[in-house]
Amino acid sequence: MTLEQNKKTGILETDLAMRKLLQELLGKAGYSVQVFESLEALKQADPNLDVVVSSVPLLLANGADIVTGK
């Protein structure tokens, strides 16, 4: 097992095709992946995610909310 494997990874992405692609790629690489289509869904998720992958527009619009958990 490498350091990256079994990390709890969240994917915050509104585009369904991109969510599925990222989930598949990260899953094959050994990551434990949860996908979210909205910030609200992410807020209700496991608070112990190691990393969240998001598109730039979502970060620009909601970056402070993601970091602060508000």
Summary of the structure (lengths in Angstrom):
residues: 70
radius of gyration: 11.8
end to end distance: 34.4
largest distance: 36.0
contacts: 176
relative contact order: 0.25
helix: 44%
strand: 20%
